[in-house]
């Protein structure tokens, strides 16, 4: 054993051996528990020799690939993909939302985080979502003018190009303009999403005019879908840069639409929007460097926190999705989400104890509180005693170019099609990101996440997010570029792809396809994908005191693995959602 495993793992293995003697039931056989996913051995990634793009929507993926073939770098391709997704994947791709981009510069070896998260309007107030009785009114934070945060996507894309790209914004926007003007062929996925969100979209006349036929009927697969208003907005952005969006006619239309819907976003709010270039949060895991998004994302901080806890256990030895491994993951997840509720927020407004949360010493303290045999009830878990200090319809894409520059980008409107509101005459769907603030401390948001004072509403503040664009480095070079949508499950989804590759030796396609679990402290349950775990595994977890809830699939990762031994890029789009594509050359 000592010849095969690093010394730090010897003690936990011994601890597990001792615990097995004491436990009422023996450890479940890992091979038996994993049998349901033994077919993963046949899952193969897409491969390429030079460059690769992994995107939730195929047409946008091809746009990014063409940019790379034409000599553009990873950031050029990433911006072109982001703008194209506003046309081809309107439920999540956007101009009227925001997000986070992680950029790895191969020449300097540096990785930077571009924060283009939405900001609260200057009119925002802490109690703006409370009714007369002091209760949180979710309609105000989700389907009302007050739900809309100042969009950041256009400014974020411009900063990315100015700092790391080789193309102009006009050049990067050209494919999106063509797609919006000439039209896209409606896919089954797009048609289904429009039917599912009919009520939300038809509540707003400007949206109903765009996303449904003149008689109110549905677009069906194979139909041509044109977006002339969006094309005109993209042309303004191409001609004038961000001023074409944040000032002038488009800004006036956005402000007017928000005002008409009961909100109060001013022209000054739009003109004053600022992107922030931040230092990523980073940590180490079994010889790899984990680089991810810092606050106001909670994702990177808690991915590293959970990995730090898991590093003290031999999870590779214990087996993928064995009851032992899932127990440890769930216990680590609970504690991270409890800390999220207390400490995480916009670092421009609150002191977030990132160093404390991501320290190996804090992880060791967490391990001391974890029983190997019994689940700790969430009610008994409180945020750690530290030194002072999002949507299912988000979308992620990953890009690696021929020079090993890498982009990991996650952005969103929050809900599918955001608030459902389109700024009249612009084709721009508007987000409902203000729901990601804590409307009232201790009251869960749409994803069941609890928040506190650190994430309270304030003018100009960015709401807390779970978006977790991540780059894993090995010997200073990209090893894995990944991320996912999924609201509160983004953190755990991204975490499991990383663990699957590093701990369990899976290829990127196997790591993507493998069954996922999730625990977010409250509610006190392990969510598992339907059919993902054997009955024996579920029974073993329940015997430890865990509550298991079987649900639908989680996440939609778009991942690229750089394999220096083979000299190849290996990529995989998540099979959980239709229409995605990983392409390369």
Secondary structure, DSSP 8 states (H G I E B T S, - for coil): -TTTS-THHHHHHHHHHHHHHHSSS----HHHHTGGGGGGGG---EEESS-EEEESSHHHHHHHHHHHHTT--HHHHHHHHHHHHHHH-TTT--SSSEEEEEEE-TTT--EEEEEE--B--TT--TTTTB-TTS-B-HHHHHSSGGG--B--HHHHHHHHHHHH-SS-HHHHHHHHHHHHHH-EE--HHHHHHHHHTHHHHHTSHHHHHHHS-TTS----TT-EE--HHHHHHHHHHHHHTTHHHHSHHHHHHHHHHHHHTT----HHHHHT---EEEE-EEEEETTEEEEE--TTBSHHHHHHHHHHHHTTS-HHHH-TT-HHHHHHHHHHHHHHHHHHHHH-S-TTTS---HHHHT-HHHHHHHHHT--SSS---GGG-----------TT-EEEEEE-TT--EEEEEEE-SSTTTTS-EETTTTEE---GGGGSBSSTT---TTS----GGGB--TT----B----EEEEETTEEEEEE----GGGHHHHHHHHHHHHHTT---HHHHHHS--EE--SSS--EEEETTSS-HHHHHHHHHTT--EEEES-----EEEEEETTTTEEEEEE-TTSTT-EEEE-
